[in-house]
Amino acid sequence: GIAYAVDQIIDLLSSGVDGVHIYTMNKPDATRRIMENISCVRKAVCRKEPQR
């Protein structure tokens, strides 16, 4: 569940995907846990300069 989603999102963001949409079927705690787990990766990706 959560760990698998986090791994996928980290891989996608690290590969340059602009964003992701999270479907958790009305389970806000799952969304919160995912976002908490990817927060450091999101910050690192946002700080990167665009590739040329």
C-alpha positions in Angstrom: 0.0 0.0 0.0 1.6 3.1 1.3 5.3 2.0 0.9 4.6 0.8 -2.7 2.9 4.1 -3.6 5.8 6.1 -2.0 8.4 4.1 -4.0 6.5 4.6 -7.3 6.1 8.4 -6.7 9.8 8.8 -5.7 10.8 7.0 -8.9 8.5 9.1 -11.0 9.6 12.4 -9.6 13.2 11.4 -9.8 12.7 10.6 -13.4 11.4 14.1 -14.2 7.6 13.6 -14.1 6.0 17.0 -13.5 3.5 15.7 -11.0 1.3 12.8 -9.8 -2.4 12.4 -8.9 -3.1 10.3 -5.8 -6.3 8.3 -5.7 -7.0 6.9 -2.2 -10.7 6.3 -2.4 -11.7 8.7 0.4 -8.9 7.7 2.7 -7.3 11.0 3.7 -4.9 9.4 6.2 -3.4 7.4 3.4 -2.8 10.6 1.3 -1.3 12.3 4.3 1.1 9.5 5.0 2.2 9.3 1.3 2.8 13.1 1.2 4.7 13.0 4.5 6.9 10.2 3.1 7.7 12.0 -0.2 8.2 15.5 1.3 12.0 15.4 1.3 12.0 14.1 -2.3 9.6 16.7 -3.5 11.8 19.4 -2.0 14.9 18.0 -3.6 13.2 17.7 -7.0 11.8 21.3 -6.8 15.3 22.7 -6.0 16.9 21.1 -9.1 17.7 23.3 -12.0 15.9 22.4 -15.2 17.9 20.1 -17.5 19.0 21.6 -20.8 
